[in-house]
Amino acid sequence: MNTSNSLLALCTRFDDLGDWTVEQQFVLQMGSSYLLAHGIGEALKKNPRTTLTIKESGDYTLWVRTKNWTAFWSDGKTPGIFSVLVDSKADPEEFGTGCGGDTPEEKASWYWHKGGVYHLDKGEHTLELKDLTGLDGRCDAILLTTTDEVPGNSLEDYRKLRAALLPEKTEDKGDFDFVIVGAGMSGLCAAIAAARFGSKVALIQDRYILGGNNSSEVRVGLGGQINMAPYPSLGYILNEIGPDRIGNARGAHHYQDWKKWDVIAAEPNITLFAGYTVDKAEMNGNKISAVEAVEATRQNRIRISGKLFSDCTGDAHLATLAGARTMMGREARSEFGESLAPEKADGYTMGVSIEWYCEDWNTPCSFPDSLDWGLKLDEETVEPVHRANWYWEVGMNDDQIADAEKIRDYGMYVAYSTFSYCKNRLAKKEDWQCTHLTWVSHVSGKRESRRIVGDYILREQDLTRPIPHEDGTCTTTWRIDQHYPDPRNAYKYPGAEWMSIGKLVPIDPYAIPYRCLYSADIANMFMAGRDISVTHIALGSVRVMRTCAMMGEVVGMAANVCREKDALPRDIYTTYFQDLVALMKKGAGRTDVPYTQFYHQVDRTGHQAEDR
């Protein structure tokens, strides 16, 4: 569109963000971070507000980039609505109620919602957002334009508009020995190990909180065992940063975020870039030379160069930007000879858990009735529990990358619908009179998406026969734990399941080959976490966080060997593996702190229990 005499205001750049939440999970899918009215059923009181400068007086049309987040599942009026105030006057429109097209996918996509026309004189004016429900209305940007053109809804159109109205400058942040993208447990341990052995480390995290699934944002307990043969020193870093409590969907303090921050802050060789999403990789042949990242709130851009990189994103975002081969979904049984694999390959993955819990207080409360827009539940299908757990799982038949926001939204949709039914329509709703929905995560707790192809792809039979390899490193102890839609739930909600079952196959402790921890295609890229080189079946064992943490520790040590030998990740396997062995025997973690990481035994039956 013609951008002359137009002004674009990004909501995360407002002078005051009020009570709204900066949401940065979906930058790569929809082009931006945005503000989310995550009030858990109560309208947020403090409005985001900003002052802007109009350069020329004129009649300006108001456009708001937003989303009708329940439109994929319901034709009823969405609860995610808000109003926009221009110079303290509320626009007549309720924003977020429209749609981006005709199909369910298009209806629930980001779009430009048209507001009124305002005569604005040259000078300063104010914009303000007012939440109306507390049920996840969202706003990315506000466009004021004197043209009659309609801004395009496509991601390409949006990027062109931003480039025209908000030209970007990229700040160079320097050169590092080792650049790690992702600060979940694997990325944290990789950074600490590399730094303690002398490497200069850049750690880039797309959130402002560290720990990934084991943070107060997601609240998943740690699983797996550390300090196992053949290298029992691996795991002590995890003991330094991991909480001393187990369990899912507990209070924020339960996950002890401060331990992760304190250890990272104490390492002089680590430079942390929190809140930055890597969205570009610069290549020099088959090597990454630098990455660019955008910050979530101010949305400024930075560039970081390095000699070695590690993809600890879980979703293999760096690998994809660099052009590495990845896998997603289930491989056919014939491809790797796995008995647990399906006959034909498909796109099925284990799903996302959106954790939530409620509490019984002494005061009665209400919650909006979701009858018009919510999940259709009845006395047979509702799950009247006070806490979600691992088996509240969504998105198993969706694309975990392209549909990431839809999957997250469905998890919240199920949580709100369930609580609303219990409060308003359950046969024994009197039992819920004083029950308050205390917390609902808006951050996805992912199990599986893309996996990066390494020089070796770990298979089911490696774990079950077992087949040892000469380059074994850290040890996986979790059973092959595969999740599938709960048949009872799938019967009622085909294709939109929200409950799962676990099917477990026992294994003996198994040392993961080093060749699974670096890319076969990108010469200077490691990986650690759930995106390592394994099949879908093998992922069922290695994906738990204590195991992922030890992978990170190994990768951090390997990066240091590469730095000292002027080598690449593959050279460790071919030439310098004994140097890595020496470091794995030594370990990088402190042993003078209390040991709290006692083994969390996986339930032998995959039993569904609210309080496990």
C-alpha positions in Angstrom: 0.0 0.0 0.0 1.0 3.6 -0.4 2.7 4.5 2.9 3.1 8.2 2.5 1.6 10.1 5.4 1.0 6.9 7.4 2.2 6.0 10.9 2.7 2.5 12.3 2.9 2.0 16.1 4.1 -1.3 17.4 2.2 -2.1 20.6 5.2 -3.6 22.4 6.9 -0.2 22.0 4.2 1.7 23.8 5.4 4.0 26.5 3.5 2.0 29.1 2.5 -1.6 28.5 0.0 -1.6 31.4 -1.0 -5.0 32.6 -0.7 -6.7 29.2 1.9 -9.4 28.5 4.6 -9.2 25.8 4.1 -12.4 23.7 7.1 -13.4 21.6 6.6 -17.1 20.9 5.4 -16.7 17.3 7.7 -14.1 15.8 8.8 -16.4 13.0 5.2 -17.4 12.1 3.4 -14.0 12.2 6.2 -11.5 12.0 6.3 -9.8 15.3 6.0 -10.0 19.1 2.7 -8.5 20.4 0.7 -7.6 23.5 -1.6 -10.2 25.0 -4.4 -9.5 27.5 -3.8 -12.6 29.6 -6.1 -11.8 32.5 -7.4 -15.4 33.0 -11.0 -14.3 32.8 -10.8 -10.8 34.5 -10.4 -7.7 32.4 -7.0 -6.1 32.9 -7.2 -2.8 34.7 -4.1 -0.9 33.5 -4.2 0.0 29.9 -1.2 0.1 27.5 -0.7 3.7 26.4 1.6 5.7 24.2 2.1 9.1 22.7 2.8 9.6 19.0 3.5 12.5 16.8 1.5 13.3 13.7 3.6 15.2 11.2 0.7 16.5 9.0 -2.9 17.3 9.9 -5.5 15.2 8.2 -8.2 12.6 8.4 -6.6 9.3 9.5 -8.2 5.8 9.3 -7.5 3.6 12.2 -6.4 0.0 11.5 -5.5 -2.5 14.2 -3.5 -5.8 13.5 -5.2 -8.4 15.7 -6.6 -11.9 15.7 -9.9 -13.7 16.5 -8.2 -16.4 18.4 -11.3 -18.7 18.9 -12.5 -18.5 15.3 -10.9 -21.8 14.3 -13.2 -23.8 16.6 -16.2 -21.5 17.1 -18.5 -19.2 15.1 -19.6 -17.6 18.4 -18.4 -14.2 19.4 -14.8 -14.5 20.6 -14.0 -13.6 24.2 -10.6 -12.0 23.1 -11.8 -8.5 22.5 -10.6 -5.0 23.4 -11.1 -1.4 22.4 -8.8 1.3 21.2 -8.8 4.8 22.5 -7.6 7.7 20.4 -6.9 10.8 22.4 -8.8 9.1 25.3 -11.9 8.6 23.1 -12.9 4.9 22.6 -13.4 3.8 19.0 -16.9 2.3 18.5 -15.4 -1.0 17.3 -14.7 -4.1 19.4 -11.4 -5.3 18.0 -10.6 -9.0 17.6 -14.1 -10.0 16.5 -13.4 -10.2 12.8 -11.4 -12.6 10.7 -8.8 -12.9 8.1 -10.6 -14.9 5.5 -13.2 -17.7 4.8 -11.6 -21.0 5.8 -11.1 -21.9 9.5 -7.4 -21.3 9.1 -8.0 -17.9 7.5 -10.7 -16.9 10.0 -8.2 -17.4 12.9 -5.3 -15.7 11.2 -3.8 -12.2 11.9 -5.7 -9.5 10.0 -6.1 -5.7 9.9 -9.3 -4.7 11.7 -10.7 -1.4 10.5 -11.7 1.3 13.0 -13.0 4.8 12.6 -11.7 7.9 10.9 -10.1 10.6 13.0 -9.1 14.2 12.2 -5.7 14.5 13.8 -3.9 17.9 13.9 -0.2 18.1 13.6 1.5 17.3 16.9 1.2 14.8 19.7 -1.7 12.4 20.2 -2.3 9.3 22.4 -3.3 5.7 21.7 -4.5 3.3 24.4 -5.7 -0.3 24.5 -8.5 -1.3 26.8 -9.0 -5.0 27.6 -12.7 -6.0 27.8 -12.6 -9.6 29.1 -9.2 -10.8 30.3 -9.4 -13.7 27.8 -6.4 -13.2 25.6 -7.3 -10.4 23.2 -4.2 -9.5 21.3 -2.8 -6.5 19.5 0.4 -6.3 17.4 0.3 -2.9 15.8 -1.8 0.1 15.0 -1.7 1.9 11.6 -3.0 5.4 11.1 -3.2 6.3 7.4 -4.7 9.0 5.2 -5.0 6.7 2.3 -8.1 4.7 1.3 -6.1 1.5 0.7 -6.6 -1.6 2.8 -3.4 -3.0 4.3 -2.7 -6.6 3.2 -3.1 -9.4 5.7 -0.3 -11.6 4.4 3.0 -12.0 6.3 4.8 -10.7 3.1 2.5 -7.6 3.0 3.1 -6.9 6.7 6.9 -7.2 6.4 6.8 -4.8 3.5 4.7 -2.3 5.4 7.1 -2.5 8.4 10.1 -2.1 6.2 8.6 1.0 4.6 7.4 2.7 7.9 9.9 1.3 10.4 13.2 0.8 8.7 15.5 -1.3 10.9 19.1 -0.8 12.0 21.1 -3.7 13.2 23.6 -3.3 16.1 26.7 -5.5 16.0 27.3 -7.2 19.3 30.6 -8.7 18.6 32.3 -12.0 17.9 32.2 -15.1 20.2 33.9 -18.5 20.4 30.5 -20.2 20.8 27.0 -18.9 20.1 24.1 -20.8 21.7 20.6 -20.2 20.5 18.1 -21.3 23.2 18.4 -21.2 27.0 16.3 -24.1 28.1 18.1 -26.7 30.2 20.3 -27.9 27.3 21.4 -24.4 26.2 22.1 -23.3 29.8 24.3 -26.3 30.5 26.1 -25.9 27.1 26.8 -22.3 27.9 28.1 -23.0 31.5 30.3 -25.9 30.4 31.9 -24.0 27.5 32.4 -20.9 29.6 34.0 -22.7 32.5 36.5 -24.3 30.2 37.5 -20.9 28.7 35.2 -20.2 25.8 33.7 -16.8 25.2 30.0 -17.6 25.0 26.9 -15.7 23.6 23.7 -17.2 24.9 20.6 -16.0 23.1 17.2 -16.7 24.6 13.9 -15.8 23.0 12.2 -15.1 26.4 13.1 -13.0 29.4 13.0 -16.1 31.7 15.5 -19.0 31.5 14.9 -22.7 31.7 12.4 -23.4 28.9 9.9 -26.1 30.0 11.3 -26.0 33.5 10.6 -22.3 34.0 7.8 -20.6 35.9 6.3 -19.8 32.5 5.7 -23.4 31.5 6.1 -25.3 34.8 7.1 -28.8 33.8 9.1 -30.9 36.2 12.5 -32.4 35.4 12.6 -36.0 34.3 15.5 -38.5 33.8 18.6 -39.4 35.8 21.9 -37.6 35.9 25.5 -38.6 37.0 25.3 -42.0 35.3 28.0 -44.2 33.8 30.0 -44.1 31.7 30.6 -40.4 32.7 29.1 -40.0 36.2 30.5 -36.4 36.4 27.9 -35.3 33.8 24.9 -33.7 35.4 26.4 -31.6 38.2 25.7 -28.4 36.3 22.0 -29.4 36.2 22.1 -29.9 39.9 23.3 -26.3 40.3 20.5 -24.8 38.3 17.6 -27.2 38.7 14.9 -26.8 41.3 14.9 -29.0 44.3 11.2 -30.0 43.7 9.4 -32.2 41.2 5.9 -31.9 39.7 4.0 -30.1 37.0 1.7 -27.0 37.2 2.8 -25.8 40.6 3.3 -22.3 41.9 6.0 -20.1 40.2 8.4 -20.4 43.1 8.4 -24.2 42.7 10.6 -23.8 39.6 13.2 -21.6 41.2 14.1 -19.5 38.2 16.5 -17.5 40.3 18.9 -20.4 40.4 19.4 -20.4 36.6 19.8 -16.6 36.5 22.3 -16.6 39.4 24.6 -19.3 37.9 24.6 -17.6 34.4 25.2 -14.2 35.9 28.2 -15.5 37.8 30.0 -16.7 34.7 32.2 -13.9 33.3 32.6 -15.7 29.9 28.8 -15.7 29.2 27.0 -12.8 27.6 23.3 -13.3 27.9 20.9 -11.8 25.3 17.5 -12.4 26.8 14.3 -11.7 24.9 15.9 -12.1 21.5 14.5 -14.3 18.7 17.0 -15.4 16.1 15.4 -14.9 12.7 18.4 -14.8 10.3 21.6 -16.9 9.8 24.5 -15.6 7.7 26.3 -18.4 5.9 29.8 -18.8 4.6 29.6 -21.9 2.6 28.4 -24.7 4.9 29.2 -22.7 8.0 27.2 -20.2 10.0 29.2 -17.0 10.3 26.6 -14.9 12.2 23.0 -14.7 13.3 20.6 -11.8 13.6 17.9 -11.5 16.3 15.0 -9.2 17.2 14.2 -8.2 20.7 10.6 -8.7 21.9 9.7 -5.4 23.5 11.6 -2.6 21.7 12.0 -4.9 18.7 15.5 -3.7 18.0 17.8 -5.9 16.0 21.3 -7.2 16.8 23.9 -9.2 15.0 26.2 -11.8 16.7 29.0 -13.6 14.9 30.9 -16.6 16.1 33.1 -19.6 15.2 30.8 -22.3 16.6 27.1 -22.4 17.0 24.6 -24.7 18.8 20.9 -25.1 18.1 19.3 -25.5 21.5 15.9 -24.1 20.4 14.0 -27.4 20.6 12.3 -26.5 17.3 15.6 -26.5 15.2 15.0 -22.9 14.2 18.7 -22.1 13.8 19.2 -25.3 11.8 16.3 -24.4 9.5 17.6 -20.8 8.9 21.0 -22.3 8.1 19.6 -24.8 5.6 20.3 -28.0 7.6 18.3 -31.2 7.0 15.6 -31.8 9.6 13.0 -34.4 10.2 9.5 -34.0 11.6 6.7 -36.5 12.2 6.9 -40.3 12.3 9.2 -42.3 10.1 7.9 -45.4 8.3 8.8 -48.7 9.9 10.9 -49.7 6.9 13.1 -46.6 7.0 15.0 -47.5 10.2 13.6 -51.0 10.9 11.8 -49.9 14.1 9.1 -52.2 15.4 7.3 -49.3 17.1 7.1 -47.1 14.0 4.0 -47.0 11.8 3.8 -48.8 8.5 3.6 -45.4 6.7 5.4 -42.2 7.5 3.1 -39.3 8.7 3.2 -35.9 10.3 2.1 -37.0 13.7 4.1 -35.6 16.7 3.7 -35.7 20.4 1.8 -32.6 21.5 2.0 -29.5 23.6 0.8 -29.2 27.2 -0.6 -26.0 28.4 -0.4 -26.2 32.2 -3.0 -24.6 34.5 -4.4 -24.9 38.0 -7.1 -23.6 40.2 -7.4 -23.2 43.9 -10.2 -23.3 46.5 -10.4 -20.1 48.5 -12.9 -18.8 51.1 -14.4 -16.3 48.7 -16.9 -17.2 45.9 -16.1 -16.0 42.4 -17.5 -16.1 38.9 -16.1 -17.0 35.5 -17.4 -16.1 32.1 -19.7 -18.8 30.6 -18.1 -20.2 27.5 -21.3 -21.6 26.1 -21.2 -19.4 23.0 -17.6 -19.7 22.1 -16.1 -22.5 24.1 -15.4 -26.2 23.7 -18.6 -28.3 23.7 -18.5 -30.3 26.9 -21.0 -32.3 28.9 -21.0 -34.4 32.1 -19.3 -37.3 30.3 -16.5 -35.4 28.5 -15.6 -32.7 31.0 -12.5 -33.4 33.2 -13.4 -31.7 36.5 -9.9 -31.5 38.0 -8.1 -28.7 39.7 -4.8 -29.1 37.9 -3.6 -29.9 34.4 -0.9 -32.5 34.0 1.2 -34.0 31.2 -1.8 -35.7 29.6 -3.6 -32.5 28.9 -2.0 -32.4 25.5 -2.9 -30.7 22.2 -1.7 -30.4 18.7 -0.7 -34.0 18.0 -2.1 -33.9 14.5 -1.1 -30.3 13.7 2.1 -28.9 12.4 4.1 -28.0 15.5 5.9 -25.2 13.7 3.5 -23.6 11.3 0.5 -24.1 13.6 2.3 -23.2 16.8 0.0 -20.3 17.8 -3.1 -22.3 17.0 -1.9 -25.2 19.1 -1.1 -22.9 22.1 -4.5 -21.2 21.7 -6.3 -24.5 21.7 -4.6 -25.5 24.9 -5.9 -22.3 26.5 -9.3 -22.8 24.9 -9.6 -26.2 26.5 -8.5 -24.9 29.9 -10.9 -22.0 29.9 -13.8 -24.1 28.6 -13.2 -26.8 31.2 -13.1 -24.3 34.1 -16.1 -22.4 32.7 -18.2 -25.6 32.5 -17.3 -26.6 36.0 -18.2 -23.1 37.4 -21.4 -22.6 35.4 -22.9 -25.9 34.2 -21.5 -28.9 36.1 -24.1 -30.9 37.9 -22.2 -30.3 41.1 -21.2 -26.7 40.3 -21.8 -25.8 43.9 -18.6 -27.6 44.7 -16.8 -25.0 42.5 -18.4 -21.9 43.9 -15.2 -20.8 45.7 -12.8 -22.2 43.1 -10.5 -19.7 41.4 -8.7 -20.2 38.2 -5.3 -19.1 39.5 -2.9 -19.7 36.6 -3.0 -20.7 33.0 0.3 -20.8 31.0 0.3 -18.9 27.8 3.7 -20.5 26.9 3.7 -23.8 25.1 5.2 -26.8 26.8 6.5 -28.7 23.7 7.6 -32.3 23.4 8.4 -32.6 19.8 8.8 -30.8 16.5 11.8 -30.8 14.1 14.8 -32.9 14.7 18.2 -32.2 13.0 20.0 -34.8 11.0 23.4 -35.6 12.4 26.1 -38.0 11.3 24.1 -40.7 13.2 20.4 -41.0 13.7 19.6 -42.8 17.0 16.9 -45.5 16.5 14.6 -47.6 18.6 16.8 -50.7 18.4 19.9 -48.8 19.6 18.0 -48.3 22.9 16.3 -51.6 23.2 18.8 -54.3 22.1 20.9 -52.2 23.1 23.6 -51.4 20.5 26.5 -49.5 22.1 28.6 -47.1 20.0 32.2 -46.1 20.5 31.3 -42.4 20.8 28.8 -42.8 23.7 28.4 -39.6 25.8 25.7 -38.8 28.3 23.2 -41.4 29.3 19.5 -41.6 28.7 17.5 -43.4 31.4 13.9 -42.6 30.5 11.8 -45.3 29.0 10.7 -44.9 25.3 7.7 -42.8 26.3 5.4 -42.2 23.4 2.2 -40.2 23.7 -0.9 -40.8 21.7 -4.5 -39.4 21.7 -6.6 -40.9 24.5 -9.1 -43.1 22.6 -12.0 -41.9 24.7 -11.2 -38.3 24.1 -10.4 -38.9 20.4 -13.8 -40.5 19.9 -15.6 -37.4 21.1 -13.2 -34.9 19.6 -11.7 -36.4 16.4 -8.7 -34.4 15.1 -9.0 -32.0 18.0 -8.0 -34.2 20.9 -6.9 -32.7 24.1 -6.1 -35.7 26.3 -3.3 -38.2 25.7 -2.1 -41.6 27.0 1.5 -42.7 27.4 2.8 -46.0 26.0 6.1 -47.0 27.6 8.8 -49.4 26.5 11.6 -50.1 29.1 15.3 -49.6 28.3 18.5 -50.0 30.1 20.6 -46.8 30.6 22.1 -45.9 27.2 24.9 -43.6 26.2 23.9 -41.3 23.4 26.4 -41.2 20.5 28.3 -38.0 20.1 27.5 -38.1 16.3 23.8 -37.3 17.3 24.9 -33.9 18.7 26.2 -32.1 15.6 24.7 -31.4 12.2 25.7 -33.5 9.2 25.3 -30.5 6.9 26.3 -27.3 8.8 30.0 -27.8 9.6 30.2 -25.6 12.7 26.8 -26.3 14.3 26.1 -28.5 17.4 22.6 -29.3 18.7 21.4 -30.3 22.2 17.9 -31.0 23.5 14.9 -32.5 21.9 16.1 -31.4 18.4 19.1 -33.8 18.3 19.6 -36.5 15.6 17.1 -39.2 16.6 14.0 -40.9 15.1 10.5 -40.1 16.4 10.6 -43.3 18.4 14.0 -42.7 20.0 13.0 -39.2 20.9 10.5 -40.7 23.4 13.5 -41.5 25.6 16.0 -38.7 25.1 13.6 -35.7 25.3 13.3 -35.3 29.1 15.1 -32.4 30.6 17.8 -33.9 32.8 19.0 -35.9 29.8 18.8 -32.8 27.6 20.8 -30.9 30.2 23.6 -33.4 30.0 23.6 -33.2 26.2 24.2 -29.5 26.6 27.1 -30.1 29.0 28.7 -32.5 26.4 28.2 -30.0 23.6 29.8 -27.2 25.7 32.8 -29.3 26.4 33.1 -30.3 22.7 33.0 -26.6 21.7 35.9 -26.0 24.0 37.9 -28.8 22.4 37.1 -27.3 19.0 38.3 -23.9 20.2 41.6 -25.3 21.5 42.3 -27.6 18.5 41.0 -25.1 15.9 38.6 -27.9 14.9 35.0 -28.5 13.8 32.4 -30.6 15.6 32.9 -33.6 13.3 36.6 -33.5 14.0 35.9 -34.4 17.6 34.6 -37.7 16.4 37.2 -38.4 13.8 40.3 -37.1 15.7 39.8 -35.6 19.1 37.2 -37.8 20.9 39.6 -38.7 23.7 40.0 -35.0 24.5 36.3 -34.8 24.9 36.3 -38.0 27.0 38.8 -36.4 29.4 36.5 -33.4 29.9 33.4 -35.7 30.3 35.3 -37.6 33.0 36.2 -34.4 34.7 32.8 -32.7 34.4 32.1 -28.9 34.6 29.6 -28.8 37.5 30.3 -27.9 41.1 30.2 -30.7 43.6 30.3 -28.4 46.6 26.6 -27.4 46.5 23.7 -29.5 48.0 22.7 -32.4 45.7 19.0 -32.1 45.1 18.4 -33.9 41.7 17.2 -37.3 42.9 15.8 -39.5 40.1 12.2 -38.9 39.0 11.1 -42.3 38.1 8.8 -42.3 35.1 5.5 -44.0 35.9 5.5 -47.5 34.6 2.0 -47.4 33.1 1.8 -43.8 31.9 -0.9 -43.4 34.5 -3.1 -40.2 34.3 -3.1 -38.5 37.7 -3.9 -34.9 38.5 -1.3 -34.6 41.3 1.7 -36.5 39.9 
